[in-house]
Amino acid sequence: MSLPNILLGLIKEPKSGYDIKQTFEQVLHYFWNSDLAQIYPALKKLEQDGLATIQMAEPDKGPAKKLYKRTPKGTRQLRAWLQQGPQLNTERLHYLTQVFFLDEIPPAERIKFFTSLHQYFKQQLSELIEVEKNWRSQDSRYPDKLPDKDQATQFTLRLGLAKIKAIIDWCESCLQTLRNKHQQAN
């Protein structure tokens, strides 16, 4: 049920499916991924259920596009989802599942796996640090005096920074263990 509710959150103002996909790619990808093959059917279902409306917009060039907007019923649905409290035990960490079975590959490949994982998260951290740096430089209210909408966004950024730093530390610790073990074996 999360994707429909995420979409309801995103369509407070009219947005096209493409605009929604851009939001996933530019902002939400740090903690949620979705592609157009998932987005469009979910938007259609929201419209069928009376949680969203569709209006046609004539762009400056190209074909008309559908803009999706949350209805009052959709707002009630989104708020009910939020008021249920945090959804826990729903996170899927595919890379961690791979780590669980890492003994199936040779030690050198394990090191390669963790090196790749470490590099990925270092890049993610670099991107988030840049987001925070830009935000801080552009808004004197950052972080503690932001309006509610921006404060909620900043909370996600804060966790993203802390979580990725912790994952990087974990990667480094695992790499050290693997390298030590590999050296002892040789």
C-alpha positions in Angstrom: 0.0 0.0 0.0 3.0 2.4 0.2 3.3 3.3 -3.5 -0.3 4.6 -3.8 0.2 6.6 -0.6 3.5 8.0 -1.8 1.8 9.0 -5.1 -1.0 10.7 -3.1 1.7 12.7 -1.3 3.3 13.7 -4.5 0.1 14.9 -6.3 -1.0 17.5 -3.9 -0.5 19.8 -6.9 -1.1 18.6 -10.4 1.7 16.5 -11.8 2.2 14.3 -14.9 3.5 10.8 -14.6 6.8 12.0 -16.0 7.0 14.7 -13.3 6.4 12.0 -10.7 9.1 9.8 -12.1 11.5 12.7 -12.1 10.8 13.2 -8.4 11.6 9.5 -7.8 14.8 9.8 -9.7 16.0 13.1 -8.2 14.8 12.9 -4.6 13.1 9.8 -3.5 15.6 7.3 -5.0 17.6 7.5 -1.8 14.9 5.6 0.0 12.3 4.4 -2.5 12.4 3.4 -6.1 9.6 3.1 -8.6 9.5 3.1 -12.4 6.8 4.2 -14.8 5.6 0.6 -15.2 4.5 0.8 -11.5 3.6 4.4 -11.4 1.0 4.6 -14.2 -1.1 1.6 -13.1 -1.0 2.9 -9.5 -2.1 6.4 -10.7 -4.9 4.8 -12.8 -6.1 2.9 -9.7 -6.1 6.1 -7.6 -8.2 7.7 -10.2 -10.6 4.8 -10.4 -10.9 4.8 -6.6 -11.7 8.5 -6.5 -8.5 9.4 -4.7 -7.1 11.4 -7.6 -8.4 13.3 -10.6 -7.0 13.6 -14.1 -6.9 16.7 -16.1 -5.4 17.2 -19.6 -2.8 19.9 -20.1 -1.7 21.3 -23.4 2.1 21.7 -23.3 4.0 24.3 -25.4 5.1 21.4 -27.6 4.3 17.8 -28.0 1.1 15.9 -27.1 -1.3 16.8 -24.3 -0.4 15.2 -21.0 -2.4 13.9 -18.1 -2.0 15.7 -14.8 -2.9 13.9 -11.7 -4.1 15.7 -8.6 -5.2 14.3 -5.2 -8.9 14.6 -4.3 -10.2 15.4 -0.8 -10.8 11.7 -0.5 -7.2 11.1 -1.5 -6.1 13.6 1.2 -8.1 11.7 3.8 -6.5 8.4 2.6 -3.0 9.9 2.8 -3.6 11.2 6.3 -5.1 8.0 7.5 -1.9 6.2 6.3 0.3 8.6 8.1 -1.8 8.4 11.3 -1.4 4.6 11.4 2.1 5.3 12.6 5.4 4.1 11.1 5.3 1.0 8.8 8.1 -1.1 10.2 9.7 -4.3 9.0 8.9 -3.5 5.4 12.4 -2.4 4.3 14.1 -4.8 1.8 17.8 -4.5 1.5 18.8 -6.7 -1.4 22.5 -6.1 -0.9 22.2 -7.3 2.7 20.5 -10.4 1.5 23.4 -11.0 -0.8 25.9 -10.5 2.1 24.0 -13.2 4.0 25.0 -15.6 1.3 28.4 -14.2 0.5 30.2 -17.4 1.7 29.1 -18.9 -1.6 31.8 -17.0 -3.6 35.6 -17.0 -3.2 37.2 -14.6 -0.7 38.6 -12.3 -3.4 35.1 -11.9 -4.9 33.8 -11.0 -1.4 36.3 -8.2 -1.2 35.3 -7.0 -4.6 31.6 -7.1 -3.6 32.3 -5.0 -0.5 34.6 -2.6 -2.3 31.8 -2.0 -4.9 29.2 -1.5 -2.1 31.5 0.9 -0.2 32.1 3.0 -3.4 28.4 3.1 -4.1 27.5 4.4 -0.6 30.4 6.9 -0.6 28.9 8.4 -3.8 25.5 8.5 -2.2 26.9 10.2 0.9 28.7 12.7 -1.3 25.4 13.6 -3.1 23.5 14.0 0.1 26.2 16.2 1.6 26.0 18.4 -1.4 22.2 18.6 -1.1 22.6 19.6 2.5 25.3 22.1 1.8 23.2 23.8 -1.0 20.1 23.9 1.2 22.0 25.4 4.1 23.6 28.1 1.9 20.2 29.0 0.3 18.0 29.0 3.3 19.0 30.7 6.6 16.2 28.8 8.3 18.0 25.5 7.7 17.7 23.2 9.6 15.7 24.1 12.8 13.4 26.9 11.5 12.1 25.4 8.3 8.4 25.4 7.5 6.7 22.1 8.3 6.8 20.7 4.7 10.5 21.5 4.4 11.2 20.2 8.0 9.7 16.8 7.1 12.0 16.7 4.0 15.0 17.7 6.1 14.2 14.8 8.5 14.5 12.4 5.7 17.8 14.0 4.7 19.1 13.8 8.2 18.4 10.0 8.4 19.8 9.5 5.0 23.1 11.1 6.0 23.3 9.2 9.3 22.3 5.8 7.8 24.7 6.1 4.9 27.6 7.1 7.2 26.8 4.0 9.3 26.7 1.8 6.2 30.1 3.1 5.1 31.5 2.4 8.5 30.1 -1.1 8.3 31.5 -1.6 4.8 35.0 -0.5 6.0 34.8 -2.8 9.0 33.8 -5.8 6.8 36.4 -5.0 4.2 39.1 -4.9 6.9 37.9 -8.3 8.3 37.9 -9.8 4.8 41.3 -8.4 3.9 42.8 -9.7 7.2 41.4 -13.1 6.7 42.5 -13.2 3.0 46.1 -12.2 4.0 46.3 -14.8 6.7 45.1 -17.5 4.2 47.9 -16.5 1.7 
